[in-house]
Structure formats: structure tokens, C-alpha cells
Amino acid sequence: MVKKVAIVTGSGRGIGRAIAERLAQEDYYVAVADIDQDTAKHVSDNINATKSGYATYYVLDIASRTAVFELVEKVVAHFGRLDVFVNNAGIAFIDSIIDSDPTQVERLFDVNIKGTFWGIQAAATQFKKQGDGGRIINAASLAAVEGSALQGAYSASKFAIRGLGQSAAKELAGDGITVNAYDPGIVLTPMRDYIDQKTASIKGITPELQRQNVVNEIALGRAAVPEDIADLVQFLVSPGAKYITGQSILIDGGMRFH
């Protein structure tokens, strides 16, 4: 049986790392793609060392369409095909809308919106060539369901990813390609640490109080860990999810109900 092949962007740490490791455990060949070479190599080496799967690493800035298409070409040349593309990479910054720095806004849109667009383009192009379908999974957010104060640009980008995913799902369904997204709430990652620290600074409270305030909104009483998100992605690439497309699934422990 030919193993399946997955690309996971932004998989040098946090949620992306957990997804890459989970797919490797599920017997995928995994391309660990990240803008940070050291973290990408570390994750790839760990996967190979634990014999939980097989991985290679690639340096990637998803804001570059050329780089994203070249990555798909390299992975297909190495592994022979592509089955799953996880558009996990993304960035955030915390500031009020009126104080947001234009350079930060433009970079965030380049990475989060355009990067996801290029990932869908590149993956779908390869899936169409292969002719036997494929799975595209995008990283949205709770901020894609309800806009967050001090995260105007980030929320806008994640709402865009939801709309983009719905459009892609409609266009690609005839080719057997599904497109879905995961919407995490509060996840214990380095990005979350930054969000809590910066938000606390603006509000004039401690990072610990800021973290506790948001955890208090979670019905299940705890923040998520990256492995919780990997559980959902594992399902979305499984045979059991073959009839699901165009969906953006909240995984927030019960912070919001829609």
C-alpha cells in the first residue's frame, strides 16, 4: 500500500508541530515546512528518531506564491504524490485598529490570507493532476467566528480564510477535493503567550490575569493544547470525513456556541 503524503506549513512549533507529528503517527510521509529552518529540522528529526513516521523539512515563507508552488513540486518529486495540504502557518499581532502599524498589517495579510490562497492553489493544482482527490485543511480561528478586540487585522484575515475555504470547496468538489478549516480558541502555544502578554500590557493587568480571564470563558474549564487541534485534523483527513467539505469547525472547549 502506498503511503499518503502531507505538507504541513508552520509546523516548526505549536499547533503545526502537533499536526505533523500526529499525521506521522498515522503513517503519513510528512513535509515539515516552516520559515524557521532550525525548528523545522528539529521537528523532522524528532519524527524520524521516534520511528513514528517519516518526515523531511523545508524552509518556506508562505507569503511567496513561487515558494509555495516550488515546495509542492519538491515534495512530489521526493515522495511521488501529495494527499493532504495543511495551511497552518499564520502570524498575529495585538493592537487597536487605529494604532495598528501598516507594515504589520500588510505582512499579516500577506502571510495569513495570501499564504493560504497560494497553498490552496498549489495543492489543488497537484491534486487535479493526480486525478484522485485530496484534502486541504486551513487554519482559521475563533476570531474567524467572532471578531476579537485588539486583533482587528488577525480577525479580518481569519474571516477571509473561512470565505476562501467555502469558495474553494464549491469549486473543487467535482474533483473529489475537500476543503475544511479548524477554528481553535485558546491554545497553549508560544503565539498565545505573546497574545496574552501584549493584551495584558495594553489593559494594564498581569499576563496571568489575562490568561485566567479568557480561560474563565471556556465551558470545559481549560485551555487547549496543540494535540487537541491535531485530533480534529486527524479526523478531517480520515475516511470518516470524506463527506465533509466547506466547513469551519470550532474547537474551543465551549467558548462560543453558534
N, C-alpha and C positions, 0 to 999 in steps of 0.2 A: 504494500500500500504506500503510495506517495504521500509524504508528509506535507502538511499545509504550511504556508509561509505568511508571516505577518510583519508589517512595518509598524512600529510604534514611535511616533515623534515625541520629543520632550521626555524621553524615557531614561534620562540620566539620574533622576531622583523623583521622590514624591509619588503621585498617582501614576505617572508614566512608568516608573520603575516597577511598581506593583503589578501593573498590567503586563509588562514584558515578562516578568517572572512567572506570572500565572499562565500566560499563553505557552511559555516554555514547558511548564509542568503539564500542560495539556497536549504536549507532543508537537508543538509548532516549532519550525525554524523561525527565529525572531531576529529582525534587523532593529537593533537599538540605535535610534537616531536622536542626536542632541546637539545643541550649539556648543556645548562644553565637551571637548574631547576626553578629558580625564574622567568625568563622571560616566560618559557613555562606555568607555573602555572598562571601567570598574564594574558596571552592571553586566556587561557582556562576559567579562572574565568570571564573575561570580556564577552566572548561569552555567557556563561551561564547566567550572570547577565542581559544582554540586551535582553534575551529571543529571540535572533536572530537565535538560533540553540542550539545544544548540543555538548559539547566538553569534552574530557578528556586530560590530559597531561602525557607525558612520557619523561624521560631523555634518550637521545640517542647520542652516538658517532658513526656516520655512517661509520667511518673507520673500525669498528669492524663488520665483517660479522656475527658473532654469535649474536651480539646485534641487528642487523637489522632483522635477522630471528626471534629472540625472540620477537621483537616488533610486527611483523606481527602476530605471534601466540597469543600474549596478546590481540591485538586489535580484532582479530577474536573470541577469547574466550569471550570477553566483548560484542561485537556488533553482532556476528554471521556470519559476512561475510566481504569482502573487495571489493570495486568497483573502487577506484582511489588511485594511489600512486604518490605523487608529490615529486620528488627528487630535492628539492630546496636547501638543505644545501650545503654550499661551503665556502671556505676561499680564501683570496688573500694576496699577499704581493707585495710591489713595490721595485724593484732594477734592476740594469743592469744584464744581463746574467752572465757576468764574475765575478760580485761581489755577486751573489746570494748565500746565506748560504745553504749548503747541507741539514741541518736539516729542514730548512723551505721548501725546495723543496720537500723533501721526505714526510713531513706532508701534504703539499698541494696536492700532487698526491694521498696520502692515502685517504684524505677526498674527493677531487673532483672527481677523476677517480674511485678509488676502491669503494668509498662510493656509487657512482651512480651505479656501476656494481652490488654491493650487493643489492641495492634497487630494481633494475630490476629483479635480480634473485629471491629475496624473494617474490616480488609482483606477478611475472609470475607463480611461483610455486603455490601460493594460487589461482590465477585465473584459472589455469589449473585444480586444484582440484574442484573448484566450477563448471567449465564447461560452464559458460555463458559469457565469455569475460571479459574485463576490460580496464581501461585507465591508461597508465603510461605517466607522463609528467616530462621531465627533464629540469633542468636549464642550458642552455648554455649561450651565451653572444654575443654581437657584436664582442668581442675578439675571438669568435669561427669562425667568418667570415673573419676577417682581424686582423692579429696579432698586438698587441699593444706594442710599445716601453716601456721598464721598467716593462713589465708584461709577460716576456717570459714563466715562468712556468705556470702562470694562463692561458695565451693564449693556450699553449700546452694542458692543461687539458681540456679546453673548446672545442678545436678542437676534442679531443678524445671523449668527450661526444657526439658530433654530429655523429661521426662514429659509436660509440657504439649504439646510438639510431637507426641509419639506419639498422645496423645488427640485432638488436633485433626486429625491425618492420618486417623485412623479415622473421625471424624465427617464430614469434608469430602470424602473420596474420591469419594463418589457425585456430587458437584458438579464433579468434574474439577479440584479444588483440591489441589495437593500442598503438603506442609509438611515441610521438612527443616532441618537445622542444621549449622553448621560449628563444629568444636572446635579452635581454634588452641592451639598450645603456646606457645613463647617467641617473641613478635613484637616487633620493634624499633619501639616507639611511645612517646609520652610517658607512657602508663599503665605501660608496662613499666619505664621509668626510675624512676617513683615506687615501683613494687613492689620493684625491686632496692635502691633507696636505703633504704627503710623496713625491708626484711628484713635488709639488712646492718647497719643500726643496732641492731636487736634482737639479732642474732647477734654483734655486736662485731667485724665484719670490714669490709673496704672494699667499696663497691658494685662495683668492678671484679672483685674476687674472687668476690662473689656471682654476678655475671653469668657469669663463666667457669665456675663450678661447675655452673650449670644448662646451659650450652652443652655442657659435657662429657658430659651425659646424652643428647645428640642424636646419633643414628646418622649422620646426614648431615653432622654437623660444623659446622653454623652455625645461628644463629637465623633465623627467618623475617623477611621484610619484608612490609609490608601487601599488596603486589601478589601475593604467594603466595596469600593468602586470597581476593583478588579473582579469581584464576584459578579457584578452586573455585566461587565464587558464579556466575561466568560460565557454568560448566558446569551448575550446578543450575537455572539459568533457561533453559537451551538446550533445543531439541527432543530432544537426546540424553538428557536426564534426565526425560523425560515419564513413565517407568515407575518412578521412584524417589520414595518418599514414606515419611515416618515415620522417616527415618534421621538419625543424628547422626554426622558424618564427621570423624574425627581428621585434622588437618593439622598435624603436629608434628615432621616430619623424622625420625620414628622414635624418639621418647622412650619411648612405651609401645606395647605390642602386645596387642591384645585380639581 
